[in-house]
Amino acid sequence: MHLHLRRFLPGLMLLLVSPSPWAATQFVVAGGSYNSGGYTYPQIGFNPPHITVNVGDTVTFQNAGGTHNVASDDGTTFRCANGCDASGGNGNPSDAQWNASVTITPAMAGRQIGYHCEVHGAMGMTGTITVNGNATGGNVPITPGFTGAWYDPAQSGHGIFIEIGPNNTILAWWFTFAPDGTQAWFGNLGGIDPATNTATVEALKTQGGQWIPNFNPANVTQPIWGTLVFSFTDCDHGRVDFNAVAPGYGQGHMDLTRVTHIDGLACP
């Protein structure tokens, strides 16, 4: 294989401090209380109960009082309270003052996601999240032609290497910086969903190594970093939505522009 360089690779090594747009966060309050006639009564509901969001946005649920949780009606999209089940948290109803965030992924585009409190849903504690966009988010199929290096021109200095394999597999590694400014890289093999034209990678963070001659493979560990979801609008542009469980990285997305093409591979 030969790399046809559209931009010279050191473009990934020059750190610019240009700002870039980030996704919005919307807050939904669960429960709470209100006063009437000198008495305090529990509030059973979500406020606001109905919101509209875009792909890449974050919805943060906050418990203001009472034993509640928030679970999607389909039973699979999210279930949260003290964190979310799919992210290592505990989605069981809780009376703690919990905060739980859900990132809106490309796979959710065009959907209306109903949700409820598992304790009080029958009492009307329900809501909906309407996600803008088409059902596929306007994404194109992810084919071997997307193999190459990708970065955000507004954040030159770090980037992602992607390789598309057989049987709808993707290998992706993000070479970047940790919240404390040290270098970091994370990635893994993942799967491509042809129904939504998205690819999901449960990323691992490589750490513990040293430069030759002090490299000892026994010291290298790969703890879970979080989830990366890739989607592309054409052969040269896309985005990666991230939801980190590693401290300090948070949730959001980065816009992607291609740096390299692989000679002989057509796209899409």
C-alpha positions in Angstrom: 0.0 0.0 0.0 1.2 3.5 -0.8 -0.1 6.6 0.9 -1.0 9.5 -1.4 -0.5 12.6 0.9 -2.9 15.4 0.4 -1.5 17.2 3.4 1.9 16.6 4.8 1.7 14.5 8.0 3.5 17.0 10.2 0.2 18.9 10.0 -0.9 16.5 12.7 2.0 17.5 14.9 1.5 21.3 15.0 -0.7 22.4 17.8 -2.9 25.4 17.0 -5.0 27.1 19.6 -7.9 28.0 17.3 -11.3 27.6 18.9 -13.8 25.2 17.5 -17.5 24.8 18.0 -18.7 22.2 20.4 -22.0 20.6 20.9 -24.7 22.0 23.2 -25.8 20.7 26.6 -29.5 20.6 27.6 -30.6 20.0 31.2 -33.6 18.1 32.4 -34.6 18.1 36.1 -36.1 15.0 37.6 -38.4 15.3 40.6 -38.0 17.9 43.3 -40.7 19.5 45.5 -43.0 22.5 45.7 -44.7 24.4 48.5 -48.5 25.0 48.8 -50.5 26.1 51.7 -47.6 25.8 54.1 -46.9 22.2 53.1 -44.2 20.7 50.9 -45.2 18.2 48.3 -43.0 16.0 46.0 -42.8 16.9 42.4 -43.4 14.0 40.1 -42.2 14.8 36.6 -39.4 15.9 34.4 -38.7 19.6 33.7 -38.8 20.3 30.8 -40.5 17.0 29.7 -40.0 17.5 26.0 -36.8 18.7 24.3 -35.3 18.9 20.8 -31.6 18.3 20.2 -29.0 17.8 17.5 -26.6 14.9 16.9 -23.6 15.5 19.1 -25.5 17.4 21.8 -25.6 16.2 25.4 -28.7 15.7 27.6 -27.9 15.9 31.3 -30.5 14.7 33.7 -30.4 16.0 37.3 -32.3 14.6 40.3 -33.7 17.4 42.4 -35.3 15.2 45.0 -37.1 11.8 45.3 -36.3 8.3 44.2 -36.0 8.4 40.4 -34.2 7.3 37.4 -34.5 7.9 33.7 -34.9 5.0 31.2 -35.6 5.0 27.5 -38.9 3.4 26.6 -37.1 1.0 24.1 -35.1 -0.4 27.0 -31.8 -0.1 25.2 -30.8 3.5 24.4 -30.1 4.6 28.0 -30.9 3.8 31.6 -29.4 6.3 34.0 -29.3 7.6 37.6 -26.0 7.3 39.4 -24.4 7.2 36.0 -25.7 5.1 33.1 -25.7 1.3 32.8 -23.9 1.3 29.5 -21.1 3.5 30.8 -20.3 1.6 34.0 -22.8 3.5 36.1 -25.9 2.3 38.0 -29.2 3.2 36.4 -31.3 1.9 39.2 -33.7 4.4 40.8 -31.9 6.5 43.5 -32.7 9.2 45.9 -29.2 10.7 45.6 -28.7 14.1 44.0 -27.4 12.4 40.9 -26.4 13.8 37.5 -26.3 11.6 34.4 -25.5 12.6 30.8 -26.4 11.0 27.5 -24.6 12.0 24.3 -26.8 12.1 21.2 -25.1 9.9 18.6 -25.6 9.8 14.8 -27.6 6.5 15.2 -30.3 8.6 17.1 -30.8 11.1 14.3 -34.4 11.4 13.2 -35.8 9.6 16.2 -38.2 10.6 19.0 -36.9 8.9 22.1 -39.4 8.4 24.8 -38.2 8.0 28.4 -39.7 7.5 31.9 -38.9 7.0 35.5 -39.2 3.3 36.4 -40.8 4.2 39.7 -43.2 6.9 38.7 -43.8 6.4 34.9 -47.3 5.2 35.5 -47.9 8.5 37.4 -47.0 10.5 34.3 -43.3 10.9 34.9 -42.4 10.6 31.3 -40.7 12.7 28.6 -39.4 12.7 25.0 -36.1 13.7 23.2 -36.7 14.6 19.6 -33.4 14.4 17.6 -33.1 16.5 14.5 -31.8 15.0 11.2 -32.5 12.1 9.0 -32.7 8.5 10.2 -29.2 7.9 8.9 -28.0 11.4 9.8 -27.1 12.0 6.1 -24.2 9.6 6.4 -22.6 7.8 3.6 -21.6 4.1 3.8 -18.3 3.4 5.5 -16.2 1.5 3.0 -12.4 0.6 2.8 -11.9 4.0 0.9 -12.2 5.8 4.3 -8.9 4.2 5.4 -6.4 7.0 6.1 -5.5 9.8 8.5 -8.1 12.3 9.7 -8.0 15.5 11.8 -9.8 18.8 12.5 -8.1 21.7 10.7 -9.2 24.0 13.6 -7.2 21.7 16.0 -4.2 20.8 14.0 -1.7 18.9 16.2 -3.7 15.7 16.9 -5.6 13.3 14.7 -7.0 9.8 14.1 -5.8 7.0 12.0 -8.6 4.8 10.6 -8.4 1.5 8.8 -11.5 -0.3 7.4 -11.3 -4.1 7.5 -13.4 -7.0 6.3 -16.8 -8.0 7.7 -17.7 -4.4 8.6 -14.8 -3.8 11.0 -12.9 -0.6 11.8 -9.6 0.0 13.5 -9.2 3.5 14.9 -6.5 5.1 17.0 -6.6 8.7 18.2 -3.2 10.3 18.8 -3.8 13.3 21.0 -3.2 14.9 24.4 -4.5 14.1 27.9 -6.3 16.8 29.9 -3.1 17.5 31.8 -1.2 18.2 28.5 0.8 15.0 28.3 0.5 12.9 25.2 -2.2 10.2 25.0 -3.4 7.7 22.4 -6.5 5.4 22.5 -8.5 3.3 20.2 -9.4 -0.3 19.3 -11.2 -2.5 16.8 -14.9 -1.8 16.4 -17.9 -2.6 14.2 -19.7 -0.8 11.4 -23.5 -0.6 11.4 -24.7 -0.5 7.8 -28.2 0.4 8.9 -27.0 3.8 10.3 -23.7 4.1 8.5 -21.9 4.6 11.8 -18.9 2.8 13.3 -18.5 2.3 17.1 -15.2 1.7 18.8 -14.9 0.8 22.5 -11.6 2.6 23.0 -8.7 1.5 25.2 -6.0 3.9 26.4 -2.4 2.6 26.0 -0.1 3.7 28.9 2.9 2.5 30.9 5.5 2.3 28.1 9.0 3.9 27.8 11.3 4.6 25.0 13.9 2.1 23.8 15.9 0.5 25.5 13.7 0.8 28.6 10.5 -0.5 26.9 9.0 -3.4 28.9 5.8 -4.8 27.5 4.9 -6.1 31.0 4.4 -2.5 32.1 2.0 -1.6 29.3 -1.7 -1.5 30.3 -4.8 -0.6 28.3 -7.7 0.5 30.6 -11.0 1.4 29.1 -11.1 5.0 27.8 -14.7 5.3 26.5 -16.7 5.1 23.3 -16.0 6.6 19.8 -18.8 6.8 17.2 -17.7 7.7 13.6 -19.8 8.9 10.8 -19.1 10.5 7.4 -21.0 12.9 5.2 -18.7 12.4 2.1 -15.4 10.9 1.3 -13.4 13.8 2.9 -15.5 14.9 5.8 -17.1 13.3 8.9 -17.1 13.5 12.7 -16.3 11.4 15.8 -18.6 11.6 18.8 -16.9 10.6 22.0 -18.1 9.6 25.5 -15.2 9.1 27.8 -15.2 7.2 31.1 -11.6 8.1 31.6 -11.4 11.2 34.0 -11.2 14.6 32.4 -12.1 13.9 28.8 -15.8 14.3 29.0 -18.3 14.1 26.1 -18.6 15.9 22.8 -17.5 15.6 19.2 -14.7 16.5 16.8 -15.2 17.3 13.1 -13.0 15.3 10.8 -11.3 16.2 7.5 -9.2 13.7 5.6 -5.4 14.1 5.5 -4.5 11.0 3.4 -5.9 8.8 0.7 -4.8 5.2 0.1 -3.6 4.7 -3.5 -6.0 2.4 -5.4 -8.9 2.6 -2.9 -12.1 4.2 -4.2 -14.5 6.1 -2.0 -17.2 5.5 -1.1 
